[in-house]
């Protein structure tokens, strides 16, 4: 085996010598050979990528499985990358072709493990970049520029054992080929950065550099994703698997860090930025957060501290000196520029000022941020459709996202009802979401990226966000869709926080009479007809289902908020599948969306698609676990009739018959229950359960009687 290995290595060495000889004797012939070889490799790579996608789709179709959309995109990306590489290679011929080819081949060189940047009097005028390889050997590169500005230098071997440990060993002169390798492994970049610092300039940053310095910066998903593309296809798959596992672990860690910060805010709302950062320092290290991620947390905390201090400063002059309480009337006037007609209660939370407003006119003025001179019937009607609101972009500095209102009209002011608590939770979540957006806003990043592409496409400066071209982009459907997705995500988050059911969230957001009319502006919608596009409905339902699945998997509301809100709404389903490990088929996802439709709504729409809506109704009946739960479900449709077995059946009567049979075993009631939708089967099951409970209860009673005899 050793002989065969040595022979193979020798053959490869001879091949390289022959290539070098051919390049010297006939550069043009060598260039054509390189072009042909690269073209063949690109064709094979492209074909393998395409076949990989087709094979995966075929296997999935045979086995009835759903294809992971991310894997599909990755395979397509590989195919497109091969095509682009081929086109780039073949489209460029000339004296620089061989250099570019060699650079591509050298791109697979591993990054150097850079230990330090130093100076040595033995190498005057040089900057020494010290590296350490996997065997622990120390190698330095003394690099300098000559009078013509060209690079020159030496490779230095350092002693690692014995009494001369650390002293200089063998020294070699660096050649052009060596500098090419140093450019690829990061050593040359380290030299340029050190040189820039000496001159007082900013160091050059290369995004995909993976030196030891970068590794100390933690797990950066964007950088790690770029590294996946190197190596063989098998290497790429292995890296992708490891990347997904690490990403899930870190996302869970980020959620833990956010929750820890929120707990600290509740207990110590007046902490400084540094005190909050210190409280999660250990967790930052535990979950290998990059400097950029830690910086994002700091940015969010700074936004909170600014808002909290602004709240404190703005209520100081509204505190009653005798009682120490905040004067709601005085604060309302300060915020909205006029005295209120009714009472106003102020509740201070760490990040919000919450105003409970008794008078509808006062609420309408607040709802419009105090900008309206006259309260019209139209403004009253619009405000009255909401139970509360958060005022975005408020005019007082520091309070831009801090003012929230509750409509406590119609005698609700004096009683803190459960609804009042729900409104407080809902609006406070909106405020928290605004602070999170200060730290990390994936939708805004997408807007800016797409905007740059749009400006570049039509002409203009990609960085000029005030220019006319970018203003045109803001009017495009693409921009509007991203903006709407961000608002929908905010509402789903807030409604789950205030205790709404998944069905309830869907009903609020997708009701044609909804107050969230921006949904009609989503691609394909029609505001005039009050029609949502199917694309918008799918977006909303998938988001609600994903959030619900995370809760079903055992995560708390707090976990769900922190895990999902930092992600674009369109990615929630994929994120939840990774976090839970529960990958659903296309059919399962479709059924989940259908089950978000309310029982009453399904009855109302049953004539439009009987097969679909009767199936939904039957699934909801089958999911009930008690006669009371089933009875409550049926009462939602007590006014509905449907035809069965030649007779008209009223759902209210069915509800009463099921209760009667379950409690008393009335056989006439059983006959009246239609043998459809699983109704009779459920009634019989609940009756059996009731009889078992009766037996158990009687057994206990007789046991006590006998015990006393």
Steps between C-alpha positions, in 0.01 A plus 500: 500500500787741582662422163170568315454828687857608424452408133179703481668800662791470258262490202328816622839667545603405144167631367562836670855515355363422152240775539769749601715395205208533258416843638857616437542343154152572357292742709222512241465120493507488879229768515273304263555185706400685816189640330394155377560340841308771684213482252473122552508537881237774494271292276530197731442712811196668343355168382550342843324792668209482256476122530514528878193722499313280250588181693385655828170608346445157345570317827275736691219444250536120529502506880232767536733734686537878498825642365688736729482832318835603642671189359330567168635857501849382593513250213376761258759742631775246434376449144483875440842547657649244265341669200624842613851368565510337159380816324749714688787266417419462130420868456846611603804404287835676501821533689323516839304176444763270651538721807122500562486123462781455749325737741180292483695184572680666788166613649468160666809569715416490871518827692809550711481486880651843569650531849643850504640790300852597607823685415855358509828699465642208298247584228514878489208670324290183508179415677500141624179298490538197728285192433455159662412182308311191618824332613581797724784630281555876504563664163550873445482709186718813501337714232603843368476713188805599294569841349274418203213409731521127424471236771803308619589312814599181678342188644630434851498173690503532880640249749218335703700264728811500714702786644470705178119500507367809321827588327535535123570184303509454124428808284384488136446775246138550389419484128203611291324163538539525878333841508209361300448234767536757781233712335265203510564384857460843659862577589533775240179661620635499858816671371301768314289566811809535720656733242183711493497527880863617495397779262198588712255368240199272546581131439350327200224251591432196284154358575575133443839498673512213751819561697545430870392859570170434322447178690528693826210711378260209553257314278393737224224332292559718193874429493455130576249467217757631253753239616257218420566541127861384525598134467332204333124453482526252789697757701237760422219273622688424822573869558136585430380245758743634761401856413128427553568335837717788617247755373213336693712487816598863469144618427385329819787669681407841364144443623636417846711816500206718396280350771774559758518866396120536520505349851766749605298786355194394703697471824741789445353741242755772590815297427765653275591353161819351645313335789260330258790391275692361798197291605515298175876498446534131590214402268659693212811286540303179555316533169803628307344830395694704248600859567229609258234307694617636835498846344137446391402420860678811620318708239163367617584562866616853422167564324312376808706709742443813289125433489479421871687818593277706268190354669636587844597854396167576330276396790697682771310828466165313497542340843256623766709633789244398763424143388814419304282361219516606138226745405340336195322816387821701509704235316229461233508876438880495479498218246209605278483877544148529645312426819303172506123491546503187718728322745841358410689235698876467456682167535877519471689196371877486444471572126154658457256760629159331503197730504152368582258751347136525607360741239467387135581848364817507710592153374442604136730802547769279655447236229592773248801614710333831583536620141130557425328830578145366478370156602281396206254211496733323260795532739284383791384195305854411394637527854204315650582187295813446710532405864842659537798619300870586505592836352784466250736790425365711785613864485681521838867402487568174681131405505475413129390143583406535867137620506220240515127553553203296622143587408339468846160640400142383568545460875823297475724768651435410865547125453825340385337222298689206344464685170689795649785269599503353148525845343790590730691182409423548131615862480803440721610223265482746211731731695744216572495403132590857406804481728604167348477662156745763625753220550418272210254563220511227231226665294687831488816318391300338222353836396845657480651208311217484247500879474868503411439238231206700365699826486794324337271343241331823391807717548620721779703485819415179698580683825279802430184424699373856457514492122202493267580147382485357852175688561358317199608171658303589815188509282562153355304190597819338633553774758135502605496122547805507730352787702167316536671175604676690778172644631323162484784338695467768766124436535530119514761541773285742702176299467663179623652700786158622616363143504317468168450151353646422156146505359439835666817654354404384152147633537623846602760531225309343210150631567390713198384764751838498676657822626825375344411615150862499379448131423294597196809678360706180498578360154179386329263655755207730422418778748184603313349151525659431841673189365830359621726320254557129559870578539421734790261250662769228478760735652277583798378144557850349473628753755219425746541123455877524554457698823235254621724200420782649704266529800374143448861381507530626858647847451363787706347817358820682600714245311279524193520879498878510519558211259266620227482878503860543384417290192308609187140376512546303178768287673309416818386156381854396412643638825245309710565176310871531579441587864252217562637242255143446379507527123152506352384392157325734258168330581553537876576871461188546289288329766654715773401815312147370444459417869559866585162575344240543773209256544239765422696631199524146361119467523455837332722397207392136468291561186799650316709182540305222681779242491758735653284658769310187613842336549611796714179483707538126557864536610400764754223275637743208532754712689259580786586319823187557711126537452520858626768584243293345219184674619678839508628437149155416364340798670713728282276390211167462687321702232624280214301222332625231266340214309572143606322174420197680355445734794609847612734493798551801727840519671353649818268199534789262435694663786208448741447137388867417558487647851177313575629164381837538674344591836187281500550234234181617325475276192257732324762771523755259348270434203472874437878540479598472130741221421738733318802718576582256780225653717326176603831320551617780732169498693527123558863533614412778745208293633734206569738733683210637708386148598855405603518808720162413655622146579820635648309749713252235620788271582656763722167567674437128566854464621441766761164346601648151538792644692265645759302174547 
